[in-house]
């Protein structure tokens, strides 16, 4: 289909990055893609979020974020609870 626009690299670079706005995702479950540490995609695309089945010490699951340089672990923490009592270990 003819658009009258030259598809050169300089013209395509002027398009910039698209922005997607999601107005509301309440009451929606999100299922993250599952990986093992050995099968993680190559890092370098900041902002990706995955579930790693053995990413916390080699046997426990965690969530990981690609920070553009490395996959970094987000610890899952304590079990969900209806109370607000938390136990914290404070380093001195």
OpenMM code with the backbone's topology and positions (N, CA, C; nanometers):
from openmm import Vec3, app, unit

residues = "UNK UNK UNK UNK UNK UNK UNK UNK UNK UNK UNK UNK UNK UNK UNK UNK UNK UNK UNK UNK UNK UNK UNK UNK UNK UNK UNK UNK UNK UNK UNK UNK UNK UNK UNK UNK UNK UNK UNK UNK UNK UNK UNK UNK UNK UNK UNK UNK UNK UNK UNK UNK UNK UNK UNK UNK UNK UNK UNK UNK UNK UNK UNK UNK UNK UNK UNK UNK UNK UNK UNK UNK UNK UNK UNK UNK UNK UNK UNK UNK UNK UNK UNK UNK UNK UNK UNK UNK UNK UNK UNK UNK".split()
positions = [
    Vec3(0.0843, -0.1163, 0.0000),
    Vec3(0.0000, 0.0000, 0.0000),
    Vec3(0.0893, 0.1232, 0.0000),
    Vec3(0.0681, 0.2119, -0.0906),
    Vec3(0.1495, 0.3330, -0.1032),
    Vec3(0.1051, 0.4370, -0.0016),
    Vec3(0.2002, 0.4916, 0.0739),
    Vec3(0.1682, 0.5954, 0.1728),
    Vec3(0.2284, 0.7292, 0.1357),
    Vec3(0.3222, 0.7297, 0.0421),
    Vec3(0.3894, 0.8529, 0.0060),
    Vec3(0.5017, 0.8885, 0.1018),
    Vec3(0.5317, 0.8012, 0.1984),
    Vec3(0.6376, 0.8264, 0.2960),
    Vec3(0.7538, 0.7331, 0.2660),
    Vec3(0.8722, 0.7926, 0.2542),
    Vec3(0.9933, 0.7140, 0.2318),
    Vec3(1.0259, 0.6364, 0.3586),
    Vec3(1.0441, 0.5047, 0.3484),
    Vec3(1.0739, 0.4216, 0.4642),
    Vec3(1.2236, 0.4155, 0.4921),
    Vec3(1.2859, 0.5298, 0.5012),
    Vec3(1.4293, 0.5355, 0.5317),
    Vec3(1.4488, 0.5266, 0.6837),
    Vec3(1.5717, 0.4948, 0.7248),
    Vec3(1.6024, 0.4842, 0.8674),
    Vec3(1.5764, 0.6161, 0.9394),
    Vec3(1.6115, 0.7276, 0.8772),
    Vec3(1.5915, 0.8560, 0.9455),
    Vec3(1.4436, 0.8863, 0.9650),
    Vec3(1.3591, 0.8543, 0.8658),
    Vec3(1.2154, 0.8771, 0.8831),
    Vec3(1.1568, 0.7863, 0.9901),
    Vec3(1.1996, 0.6601, 0.9940),
    Vec3(1.1479, 0.5681, 1.0946),
    Vec3(1.1918, 0.6090, 1.2349),
    Vec3(1.3140, 0.6623, 1.2502),
    Vec3(1.3616, 0.7066, 1.3808),
    Vec3(1.2799, 0.8234, 1.4343),
    Vec3(1.2217, 0.9039, 1.3474),
    Vec3(1.1422, 1.0185, 1.3907),
    Vec3(1.0083, 0.9770, 1.4499),
    Vec3(0.9699, 0.8504, 1.4315),
    Vec3(0.8427, 0.8048, 1.4867),
    Vec3(0.8471, 0.7962, 1.6392),
    Vec3(0.9649, 0.7732, 1.6985),
    Vec3(0.9783, 0.7657, 1.8433),
    Vec3(0.9230, 0.6360, 1.8990),
    Vec3(0.9055, 0.6329, 2.0300),
    Vec3(0.8532, 0.5154, 2.0983),
    Vec3(0.7036, 0.5309, 2.1201),
    Vec3(0.6260, 0.4289, 2.0856),
    Vec3(0.4820, 0.4395, 2.1079),
    Vec3(0.4496, 0.4349, 2.2572),
    Vec3(0.3431, 0.5025, 2.2955),
    Vec3(0.2973, 0.5018, 2.4339),
    Vec3(0.1641, 0.4302, 2.4401),
    Vec3(0.1541, 0.3348, 2.5312),
    Vec3(0.0297, 0.2614, 2.5497),
    Vec3(-0.0244, 0.2974, 2.6871),
    Vec3(-0.1491, 0.3413, 2.6928),
    Vec3(-0.2117, 0.3765, 2.8194),
    Vec3(-0.3218, 0.2758, 2.8467),
    Vec3(-0.3122, 0.2090, 2.9616),
    Vec3(-0.4152, 0.1139, 3.0026),
    Vec3(-0.4971, 0.1834, 3.1108),
    Vec3(-0.6214, 0.2187, 3.0835),
    Vec3(-0.6978, 0.2994, 3.1779),
    Vec3(-0.7311, 0.2288, 3.3091),
    Vec3(-0.7594, 0.0983, 3.3062),
    Vec3(-0.8005, 0.0310, 3.4279),
    Vec3(-0.7847, -0.1198, 3.4113),
    Vec3(-0.7092, -0.1801, 3.5019),
    Vec3(-0.6958, -0.3254, 3.4963),
    Vec3(-0.7360, -0.3883, 3.6293),
    Vec3(-0.8242, -0.3217, 3.7027),
    Vec3(-0.8669, -0.3765, 3.8317),
    Vec3(-0.9412, -0.5076, 3.8110),
    Vec3(-0.9330, -0.5922, 3.9099),
    Vec3(-0.9969, -0.7229, 3.9092),
    Vec3(-0.9490, -0.8098, 3.7935),
    Vec3(-0.8235, -0.7921, 3.7567),
    Vec3(-0.7646, -0.8703, 3.6492),
    Vec3(-0.6409, -0.9414, 3.7016),
    Vec3(-0.6332, -1.0709, 3.6793),
    Vec3(-0.5138, -1.1461, 3.7177),
    Vec3(-0.4085, -1.1311, 3.6089),
    Vec3(-0.2845, -1.1278, 3.6498),
    Vec3(-0.1731, -1.1221, 3.5559),
    Vec3(-0.0896, -1.2473, 3.5760),
    Vec3(-0.0655, -1.3215, 3.4711),
    Vec3(0.0188, -1.4397, 3.4780),
    Vec3(0.1512, -1.4081, 3.4108),
    Vec3(0.2574, -1.4124, 3.4893),
    Vec3(0.3902, -1.3842, 3.4350),
    Vec3(0.4456, -1.5071, 3.3659),
    Vec3(0.5276, -1.4842, 3.2653),
    Vec3(0.5948, -1.5940, 3.1974),
    Vec3(0.6932, -1.6586, 3.2949),
    Vec3(0.6989, -1.7921, 3.2977),
    Vec3(0.7833, -1.8675, 3.3909),
    Vec3(0.9149, -1.9084, 3.3261),
    Vec3(1.0235, -1.8927, 3.4028),
    Vec3(1.1568, -1.9335, 3.3577),
    Vec3(1.2317, -1.9959, 3.4743),
    Vec3(1.3347, -2.0731, 3.4427),
    Vec3(1.4355, -2.1081, 3.5414),
    Vec3(1.5486, -2.0087, 3.5215),
    Vec3(1.6407, -2.0025, 3.6164),
    Vec3(1.7546, -1.9113, 3.6025),
    Vec3(1.8309, -1.9407, 3.4729),
    Vec3(1.8511, -2.0677, 3.4438),
    Vec3(1.9279, -2.1072, 3.3244),
    Vec3(1.8572, -2.0688, 3.1946),
    Vec3(1.7252, -2.0547, 3.1987),
    Vec3(1.6490, -2.0278, 3.0765),
    Vec3(1.6032, -1.8834, 3.0616),
    Vec3(1.6488, -1.7927, 3.1494),
    Vec3(1.6081, -1.6523, 3.1379),
    Vec3(1.6500, -1.5951, 3.0027),
    Vec3(1.5675, -1.5110, 2.9433),
    Vec3(1.6082, -1.4452, 2.8195),
    Vec3(1.7300, -1.3560, 2.8447),
    Vec3(1.8025, -1.3236, 2.7415),
    Vec3(1.9166, -1.2337, 2.7535),
    Vec3(1.8689, -1.1009, 2.8096),
    Vec3(1.9417, -1.0491, 2.9097),
    Vec3(1.9036, -0.9204, 2.9676),
    Vec3(1.9356, -0.8068, 2.8713),
    Vec3(1.8921, -0.6863, 2.9063),
    Vec3(1.9220, -0.5693, 2.8246),
    Vec3(1.7984, -0.4949, 2.7778),
    Vec3(1.6800, -0.5457, 2.8087),
    Vec3(1.5558, -0.4760, 2.7747),
    Vec3(1.4894, -0.4363, 2.9056),
    Vec3(1.5216, -0.3176, 2.9549),
    Vec3(1.4748, -0.2725, 3.0856),
    Vec3(1.3229, -0.2732, 3.0945),
    Vec3(1.2734, -0.3201, 3.2097),
    Vec3(1.1309, -0.3165, 3.2366),
    Vec3(1.0582, -0.4483, 3.2230),
    Vec3(1.1234, -0.5504, 3.1693),
    Vec3(1.0558, -0.6801, 3.1587),
    Vec3(1.0428, -0.7417, 3.2969),
    Vec3(0.9343, -0.8135, 3.3190),
    Vec3(0.9042, -0.8755, 3.4467),
    Vec3(0.8703, -1.0216, 3.4223),
    Vec3(0.9359, -1.1132, 3.4965),
    Vec3(0.9125, -1.2566, 3.4790),
    Vec3(0.9067, -1.3246, 3.6158),
    Vec3(0.8544, -1.4464, 3.6182),
    Vec3(0.8531, -1.5320, 3.7367),
    Vec3(0.9640, -1.6341, 3.7186),
    Vec3(1.0546, -1.6436, 3.8176),
    Vec3(1.1661, -1.7374, 3.8085),
    Vec3(1.1445, -1.8472, 3.9127),
    Vec3(1.1285, -1.9699, 3.8667),
    Vec3(1.0910, -2.0799, 3.9554),
    Vec3(1.1997, -2.1169, 4.0549),
    Vec3(1.3262, -2.0860, 4.0230),
    Vec3(1.4369, -2.1218, 4.1133),
    Vec3(1.5337, -2.0046, 4.1320),
    Vec3(1.4825, -1.8833, 4.1300),
    Vec3(1.5691, -1.7655, 4.1300),
    Vec3(1.6116, -1.7132, 4.2647),
    Vec3(1.5571, -1.7673, 4.3723),
    Vec3(1.5949, -1.7220, 4.5059),
    Vec3(1.6727, -1.8337, 4.5741),
    Vec3(1.8030, -1.8326, 4.5597),
    Vec3(1.8874, -1.9340, 4.6226),
    Vec3(1.8902, -2.0667, 4.5495),
    Vec3(1.8375, -2.0725, 4.4283),
    Vec3(1.8444, -2.1937, 4.3492),
    Vec3(1.7283, -2.2892, 4.3672),
    Vec3(1.6418, -2.2644, 4.4673),
    Vec3(1.5296, -2.3572, 4.4864),
    Vec3(1.3968, -2.2875, 4.5131),
    Vec3(1.4001, -2.1602, 4.5494),
    Vec3(1.2769, -2.0871, 4.5799),
    Vec3(1.2384, -1.9943, 4.4653),
    Vec3(1.1087, -1.9739, 4.4433),
    Vec3(1.0651, -1.8861, 4.3356),
    Vec3(1.0796, -1.7385, 4.3723),
    Vec3(1.0877, -1.6553, 4.2702),
    Vec3(1.0896, -1.5107, 4.2892),
    Vec3(1.0416, -1.4449, 4.1602),
    Vec3(1.0214, -1.3166, 4.1676),
    Vec3(0.9925, -1.2358, 4.0493),
    Vec3(1.1242, -1.1678, 4.0122),
    Vec3(1.1505, -1.1502, 3.8839),
    Vec3(1.2730, -1.0829, 3.8407),
    Vec3(1.2383, -0.9719, 3.7426),
    Vec3(1.3163, -0.8642, 3.7499),
    Vec3(1.3002, -0.7495, 3.6619),
    Vec3(1.4307, -0.7305, 3.5851),
    Vec3(1.4191, -0.7085, 3.4549),
    Vec3(1.5361, -0.6752, 3.3725),
    Vec3(1.5601, -0.5256, 3.3902),
    Vec3(1.6725, -0.4893, 3.4500),
    Vec3(1.7017, -0.3473, 3.4716),
    Vec3(1.7836, -0.2865, 3.3576),
    Vec3(1.7967, -0.3584, 3.2493),
    Vec3(1.8736, -0.3111, 3.1348),
    Vec3(2.0151, -0.3657, 3.1329),
    Vec3(2.0629, -0.4111, 3.2487),
    Vec3(2.1967, -0.4668, 3.2600),
    Vec3(2.1924, -0.6095, 3.3125),
    Vec3(2.1071, -0.6344, 3.4108),
    Vec3(2.0955, -0.7652, 3.4747),
    Vec3(1.9495, -0.7975, 3.5028),
    Vec3(1.9223, -0.9261, 3.5226),
    Vec3(1.7952, -0.9665, 3.5816),
    Vec3(1.8143, -0.9527, 3.7316),
    Vec3(1.7287, -0.8766, 3.8003),
    Vec3(1.7405, -0.8584, 3.9448),
    Vec3(1.6192, -0.9177, 4.0137),
    Vec3(1.6449, -0.9799, 4.1271),
    Vec3(1.5420, -1.0519, 4.2015),
    Vec3(1.4554, -0.9569, 4.2829),
    Vec3(1.3256, -0.9841, 4.2831),
    Vec3(1.2308, -0.9180, 4.3722),
    Vec3(1.1819, -1.0275, 4.4662),
    Vec3(1.2237, -1.0234, 4.5897),
    Vec3(1.1861, -1.1283, 4.6846),
    Vec3(1.0364, -1.1284, 4.7075),
    Vec3(0.9787, -1.2471, 4.7185),
    Vec3(0.8352, -1.2583, 4.7377),
    Vec3(0.7935, -1.2305, 4.8814),
    Vec3(0.8814, -1.2482, 4.9770),
    Vec3(0.8502, -1.2115, 5.1138),
    Vec3(0.7579, -1.3083, 5.1847),
    Vec3(0.6873, -1.2550, 5.2845),
    Vec3(0.6001, -1.3354, 5.3692),
    Vec3(0.4722, -1.3744, 5.2966),
    Vec3(0.4067, -1.4760, 5.3531),
    Vec3(0.2783, -1.5189, 5.2988),
    Vec3(0.1739, -1.4095, 5.3193),
    Vec3(0.0758, -1.4057, 5.2321),
    Vec3(-0.0334, -1.3108, 5.2437),
    Vec3(-0.1062, -1.3345, 5.3757),
    Vec3(-0.1428, -1.2265, 5.4435),
    Vec3(-0.2079, -1.2383, 5.5738),
    Vec3(-0.3113, -1.1279, 5.5906),
    Vec3(-0.4165, -1.1569, 5.6657),
    Vec3(-0.5193, -1.0571, 5.6933),
    Vec3(-0.4778, -0.9637, 5.8061),
    Vec3(-0.3687, -0.9925, 5.8736),
    Vec3(-0.3208, -0.9062, 5.9820),
    Vec3(-0.2010, -0.8275, 5.9323),
    Vec3(-0.1682, -0.7221, 6.0044),
    Vec3(-0.0557, -0.6387, 5.9627),
    Vec3(0.0687, -0.6633, 6.0469),
    Vec3(0.0761, -0.7780, 6.1126),
    Vec3(0.1927, -0.8122, 6.1929),
    Vec3(0.2995, -0.8701, 6.1017),
    Vec3(0.4153, -0.8102, 6.1038),
    Vec3(0.5284, -0.8559, 6.0222),
    Vec3(0.6482, -0.8788, 6.1133),
    Vec3(0.7262, -0.9764, 6.0842),
    Vec3(0.8530, -0.9974, 6.1531),
    Vec3(0.9650, -0.9477, 6.0630),
    Vec3(1.0472, -0.8610, 6.1130),
    Vec3(1.1577, -0.8072, 6.0353),
    Vec3(1.2887, -0.8399, 6.1045),
    Vec3(1.3892, -0.8692, 6.0264),
    Vec3(1.5245, -0.8871, 6.0780),
    Vec3(1.5965, -0.7575, 6.0516),
    Vec3(1.6452, -0.6945, 6.1563),
    Vec3(1.7132, -0.5664, 6.1421),
    Vec3(1.8614, -0.5871, 6.1675),
    Vec3(1.9416, -0.5509, 6.0687),
    Vec3(2.0867, -0.5612, 6.0838),
    Vec3(2.1365, -0.4443, 6.1670),
    Vec3(2.2247, -0.4733, 6.2582),
    Vec3(2.2807, -0.3659, 6.3416),
    Vec3(2.4184, -0.3294, 6.2968),
] * unit.nanometer
topology = app.Topology()
chain = topology.addChain("A")
for resn in residues:
    res = topology.addResidue(resn, chain)
    for name in ("N", "CA", "C"):
        topology.addAtom(name, app.Element.getBySymbol(name[0]), res)
